[in-house]
Amino acid sequence: MKTETKCLHAGYEPKNGEPREVPIYQSTTFKYDSSLQMGRLFDLEDSGYFYSRLQNPTNDIVASKIAALEGGIAAMLTSSGQAANFFAVFNICEAGDHLIASSAIYGGTYNLFGVTMKKMGIDCTFVDPEISAEDLQKEFKPNTKCVFGETITNPTVRIFDIEKFAKVAHANGVPLIIDNTFATPIMCQPIQWGADIVTHSTTKYMDGHASCVGGAIVDSGNFNWLEHADKYPGLTTPDESYHGIVYAEKFGKLAYITKATSQLMRDLGSIQAPQNAYYLNLGLESLAVRMKAHCANALAVAKYLEANEDVAWVKYADLESDPHHELAKKYCPNGTCGVLSFGLKADRDQTEKFMDSLKLASIVTHVADAKTCLLHPASHTHRQMSEEQLKEAGVAPDLIRFSVGLEDAQDIIDDLQQALDAMKA
């Protein structure tokens, strides 16, 4: 099936007389006829459902669709994108380990790796995504367990060179984890370029309507954990909490997702509600159509801003003048996303007046949904970061993140123009 068809049909094949739409299994628990059956589920000897903190049929159907869209072999849903990124890394890292991450990532993820996981004994080295392969190699340590980046960085909308990072990661025997939230599998499939694990904040374009918080992790099945057994004891040595199961031996290519589900979700419980998974599936059905419209609108807005005398700079990789345009053509040949960033020829007070004067676009924490919205990252999502960290992440003091929605493009442009006029009044 082509991507557009997968959005509608992947993950669920109703049989004769079964509901055509994905059912909501709104139940915390599931009944079995014998104690032996239940025991085998707890020992991972049988597959099935017994408690929704670990797995739920609705969630698994939607996760299967996302895996199909990304070209992975398995996926799991989480309660948020932040939980997805935490689980993705913590599934293979433990106290005393180290990871390498792009410095140009979402502020919440930067804090997760640089502050919270550091308290857990996991160190992170942040690198400029423009780093050369040779210099990247120098950042690896014997205890480095993974490399992390975002396909399209939030909020700087730079294009991450997936293939470059994948080659260096694999040369060092570690997987590459890519957050593909902004591009979605419609515009880019990182696994095709060497990514091993893909994460999403499904809260954004996948849901598409700002209705439900959620996340997802997709495993490509391509990384050979047993080949690097000394680095990943959690997957290649017995798990005593499951009577000595060795995930990589028992579950093969499904080892990573099985461990994340049966161990991390069991102990940390960041499950996505089945009702939210149902709403997410509705969003996925129109994802391909919406992403094309978002990209077309964003390009029109970017061109308008680029030509506007009140705008100091515009960052949108689909613009031919953008320094990441060639990378965008490589990884996202049909468009990147609906998010762009820009700065005004204005001081802080004037910038705030511009933002407050917008009538169609809303000032919200959210990004990447059907309605146009914006925020000022240095004051909002990245406000916990120091000036040095902001500079390292490429977040300029005047950067405005602008998420172009599905309204008529001219209406969005007219709203921007009247706000610019009000700013100067």
C-alpha positions in Angstrom: 0.0 0.0 0.0 1.1 3.6 -0.7 1.4 5.9 2.3 -2.0 7.6 1.8 -3.7 4.2 1.9 -1.7 3.1 4.9 -3.0 6.1 6.8 -6.5 4.7 6.4 -6.1 0.9 6.4 -2.8 -0.1 8.1 -2.9 -1.8 11.5 -6.5 -3.0 11.5 -8.3 -5.6 9.3 -11.8 -6.2 10.5 -13.2 -9.6 9.9 -16.7 -10.5 8.7 -19.2 -8.8 10.9 -16.6 -6.9 13.0 -16.7 -3.1 13.4 -15.2 -1.2 10.5 -13.8 1.5 12.7 -11.2 0.8 15.3 -13.0 -0.2 18.6 -12.2 1.6 21.9 -11.3 -1.1 24.4 -12.1 0.9 27.4 -11.2 -1.6 30.0 -8.4 -1.8 32.5 -8.3 -5.5 32.6 -9.1 -8.7 30.6 -10.6 -12.0 31.7 -9.1 -15.5 31.3 -10.6 -18.9 32.0 -7.7 -20.3 33.9 -4.9 -19.3 36.3 -2.4 -21.1 34.1 -3.3 -18.8 31.1 -2.9 -15.7 33.2 0.4 -17.0 34.6 1.8 -17.6 31.1 1.0 -14.0 30.1 2.9 -12.7 33.1 5.9 -14.9 32.2 5.8 -13.6 28.6 5.2 -17.2 27.4 2.0 -16.2 25.7 1.0 -13.0 23.9 -2.2 -11.3 25.0 -3.7 -8.6 27.2 -4.2 -8.7 30.9 -3.8 -5.1 32.1 -4.0 -1.8 30.2 -1.0 -0.3 31.9 1.1 -2.5 29.8 -0.9 -3.0 26.6 -4.3 -2.3 25.2 -5.8 -3.6 21.9 -6.8 -0.1 20.7 -3.4 1.2 21.4 -1.7 -1.7 19.6 -3.8 -1.3 16.5 -2.9 2.4 16.2 0.8 1.6 17.1 0.8 -0.9 14.2 -0.4 1.7 11.8 2.4 4.1 12.9 5.0 1.3 12.5 3.7 0.6 9.0 3.9 4.3 8.1 7.5 4.5 9.3 8.6 1.2 7.8 9.3 -0.3 11.2 8.5 -3.8 12.5 6.8 -2.8 15.8 5.7 0.3 17.8 4.3 1.3 21.1 2.2 4.3 22.2 3.1 6.4 25.3 1.3 9.0 27.2 3.3 11.9 25.6 6.1 12.6 23.2 8.3 13.3 26.2 7.6 9.9 27.6 8.4 8.4 24.2 11.9 10.0 24.1 12.6 9.0 27.7 11.5 5.4 27.1 13.4 5.2 23.8 16.7 6.1 25.5 16.2 4.6 29.0 15.3 1.2 27.3 19.0 0.9 26.4 20.8 3.3 28.9 21.3 2.9 32.6 23.4 4.6 35.3 26.9 5.0 34.2 26.0 5.2 30.5 26.4 8.0 28.0 24.5 9.3 25.0 25.2 11.9 22.3 22.4 14.3 21.3 22.0 17.1 18.8 22.0 20.4 20.7 19.3 21.7 18.4 16.4 19.9 19.9 13.2 20.8 21.7 13.9 22.5 25.0 12.0 19.9 27.0 14.0 17.1 25.5 17.2 19.1 26.1 16.3 19.3 29.8 15.3 15.6 29.9 18.7 14.5 28.7 20.9 17.3 30.3 19.2 17.6 33.7 16.8 14.8 34.7 18.6 11.8 33.2 21.9 13.2 34.5 20.4 12.8 38.0 19.8 9.1 37.1 23.5 8.7 36.3 23.2 9.0 32.5 25.5 11.6 30.9 24.7 13.4 27.6 27.1 15.2 25.3 25.3 17.8 23.1 26.8 18.4 19.7 26.1 20.9 16.9 24.1 19.1 14.3 26.5 20.7 11.7 29.4 18.8 13.2 31.7 16.9 10.8 31.7 13.1 10.9 35.3 13.2 12.0 34.6 15.5 15.0 31.5 13.5 15.9 33.6 10.4 16.1 35.7 12.1 18.8 32.6 12.5 21.1 32.1 8.7 21.4 33.1 7.0 24.6 33.3 3.3 25.6 30.0 3.8 27.5 28.1 5.6 24.7 24.9 3.8 24.1 22.9 5.8 21.5 22.8 9.0 19.4 19.7 11.2 19.3 18.5 13.9 16.9 15.3 15.5 15.4 14.5 15.2 11.7 13.4 18.9 11.7 14.6 20.7 14.8 12.2 22.4 17.1 12.1 25.4 17.0 14.9 26.3 14.7 13.5 24.1 11.8 17.0 22.9 10.7 17.3 19.7 8.7 19.2 16.9 10.5 21.7 15.0 8.4 20.3 11.5 9.4 22.6 9.5 7.1 25.8 11.2 8.5 24.9 10.5 12.1 23.7 7.0 11.3 27.0 6.0 9.7 29.1 7.3 12.6 26.7 5.7 15.2 26.8 2.3 13.5 30.6 2.5 13.1 30.6 2.7 16.9 28.1 -0.1 17.4 25.2 2.1 18.7 21.7 2.9 17.4 20.5 6.2 16.1 17.2 7.5 17.6 15.4 10.1 15.5 12.4 12.2 16.7 10.4 12.5 13.5 7.6 14.6 15.0 7.7 17.6 12.6 8.3 15.8 9.4 6.0 12.8 10.2 6.4 9.7 8.1 4.5 11.4 5.3 7.4 13.8 4.6 10.4 11.7 5.8 11.0 8.1 6.8 14.2 8.2 8.9 14.6 4.4 8.9 15.3 4.5 5.1 18.3 6.7 5.9 19.7 4.6 8.7 17.8 5.5 11.8 17.2 2.5 14.1 14.5 3.9 16.4 12.0 6.6 15.6 10.0 8.6 18.1 7.0 10.9 17.8 5.0 13.4 19.8 1.7 12.2 18.4 0.2 15.3 20.0 1.4 17.3 17.0 0.6 16.6 13.3 -0.3 12.9 13.8 -3.3 14.0 16.0 -3.5 17.2 14.1 -6.2 18.9 16.1 -4.7 19.7 19.5 -7.1 17.3 21.1 -4.9 14.6 22.8 -1.4 14.4 24.2 0.5 11.2 23.2 3.7 9.7 22.0 5.0 6.8 20.0 8.2 4.7 19.6 8.9 2.7 16.4 11.6 0.1 16.1 13.1 -0.6 12.7 14.2 -4.1 13.8 17.5 -3.4 12.0 19.9 -3.1 15.0 21.5 -6.3 16.0 21.6 -6.2 19.8 23.3 -9.6 20.2 26.2 -8.4 17.9 26.8 -5.7 20.5 25.8 -7.8 23.6 28.4 -6.2 25.9 26.9 -2.7 25.4 23.3 -3.7 26.0 23.0 -6.1 28.9 19.4 -5.1 29.4 18.5 -6.8 26.1 21.2 -9.5 26.0 21.4 -10.9 29.6 18.7 -12.5 31.8 16.0 -10.2 33.2 15.4 -11.6 36.7 12.1 -9.8 36.9 10.8 -12.2 34.2 12.5 -15.4 35.4 15.7 -14.9 33.4 14.3 -14.1 30.0 16.9 -12.8 27.5 14.9 -10.5 25.3 17.2 -10.5 22.3 17.3 -14.3 22.2 13.6 -15.0 22.9 12.1 -12.2 20.8 14.6 -11.5 18.1 13.8 -8.4 16.1 11.0 -7.6 18.5 13.3 -7.5 21.5 13.5 -3.7 21.9 9.8 -3.0 21.8 9.0 -6.1 24.0 11.4 -4.9 26.7 10.1 -1.4 26.5 6.5 -2.6 26.9 6.9 -5.5 29.4 9.6 -3.8 31.6 9.4 0.0 31.3 5.7 0.4 30.8 5.1 -2.1 33.6 7.2 -0.1 36.0 6.7 3.5 34.9 3.2 3.2 33.5 3.2 6.0 30.9 0.4 4.4 28.9 -1.7 6.3 26.3 -5.4 6.1 27.1 -7.3 4.0 24.6 -9.7 6.9 24.1 -6.8 9.1 23.1 -5.5 6.4 20.8 -8.9 6.3 19.1 -8.7 10.1 18.5 -5.1 9.7 17.3 -6.2 7.2 14.7 -8.8 9.6 13.4 -6.0 12.1 12.9 -3.8 9.6 11.2 -6.4 8.9 8.6 -6.1 12.4 7.2 -2.4 12.9 7.9 -1.1 12.6 4.3 -3.7 15.1 3.0 -3.1 17.5 5.8 0.7 17.5 5.6 0.7 18.4 1.9 -1.6 21.4 2.7 0.5 22.5 5.7 3.6 22.5 3.5 1.9 24.4 0.7 0.6 27.1 3.1 3.9 27.4 5.0 5.9 27.9 1.8 3.5 30.7 0.7 3.8 32.3 4.1 7.6 31.9 4.1 7.9 33.6 0.7 5.7 36.5 1.9 7.9 36.9 5.1 11.1 36.7 3.1 10.0 39.6 0.9 8.7 41.7 3.7 10.8 44.7 4.7 9.9 44.4 8.4 11.3 40.9 8.6 14.9 40.5 9.5 15.3 36.8 8.6 13.2 33.7 7.8 14.1 30.0 8.4 12.2 27.5 6.3 14.1 24.7 4.5 11.7 24.6 1.5 12.9 28.1 0.5 15.6 27.9 -2.1 17.6 30.5 -0.2 17.7 28.5 3.0 21.0 27.0 3.9 19.4 23.6 4.6 17.5 23.5 1.3 19.7 20.8 -0.2 19.3 18.6 2.9 15.6 19.2 2.7 15.5 18.0 -0.9 17.4 14.9 0.1 15.3 13.9 3.2 12.0 15.6 2.5 11.7 15.9 -1.3 8.0 16.6 -1.2 8.1 19.3 1.6 9.2 19.5 5.2 6.4 20.6 7.5 4.2 23.6 8.3 6.5 25.1 10.9 8.9 28.0 10.2 10.8 30.6 12.2 11.5 34.2 11.7 12.8 37.4 13.4 11.6 40.9 13.0 13.4 44.2 12.6 12.1 45.2 16.0 12.9 45.4 19.7 11.4 43.1 22.3 8.5 45.4 23.1 7.6 45.8 19.4 7.8 42.0 18.9 5.4 41.4 21.7 3.1 44.0 20.2 3.2 42.2 16.9 2.4 38.9 18.5 -0.4 40.4 20.6 -1.9 42.0 17.5 -2.5 38.8 15.6 -6.1 37.9 15.3 -6.2 34.6 13.4 -2.9 33.1 14.8 -3.0 32.2 18.5 -0.2 32.5 21.0 -0.1 28.9 22.4 2.4 26.4 23.7 1.3 24.0 21.1 2.6 23.6 17.5 1.8 21.6 14.4 -1.9 21.4 14.4 -4.7 22.5 12.1 -4.9 26.1 13.3 -2.1 28.7 12.9 -0.2 29.4 16.1 3.0 30.9 17.3 5.2 31.5 20.3 8.5 33.1 21.4 10.8 30.1 22.4 13.3 32.1 24.4 10.5 33.4 26.6 8.3 30.2 26.6 9.4 26.7 25.7 13.2 27.3 26.2 13.0 29.8 29.0 14.8 27.4 31.4 17.9 27.4 29.2 20.8 29.7 29.8 21.9 32.2 27.2 24.8 29.9 26.3 22.5 26.9 25.9 20.1 29.0 23.8 23.0 30.0 21.5 24.2 26.3 21.4 20.7 25.2 20.4 20.5 28.0 17.7 17.6 29.7 19.4 18.0 33.4 18.7 16.5 35.9 21.2 14.3 37.2 18.4 13.2 33.8 17.1 9.4 33.5 16.6 8.2 29.9 15.9 5.2 30.1 13.5 3.1 27.0 12.9 1.1 27.5 9.7 -2.3 25.9 9.8 -4.9 24.8 7.3 -6.6 28.2 6.9 -6.5 29.9 3.6 -2.9 31.0 3.0 -4.0 34.5 2.1 -5.9 34.9 5.3 -2.8 33.9 7.3 -0.7 36.4 5.3 -3.3 39.2 5.8 -3.2 38.5 9.6 0.5 38.8 9.6 0.4 42.1 7.6 -2.1 43.8 9.9 -0.1 42.7 13.0 3.1 44.2 11.4 1.2 47.4 10.7 -0.1 47.5 14.2 3.4 47.0 15.5 4.6 50.1 13.8 1.6 52.3 14.7 
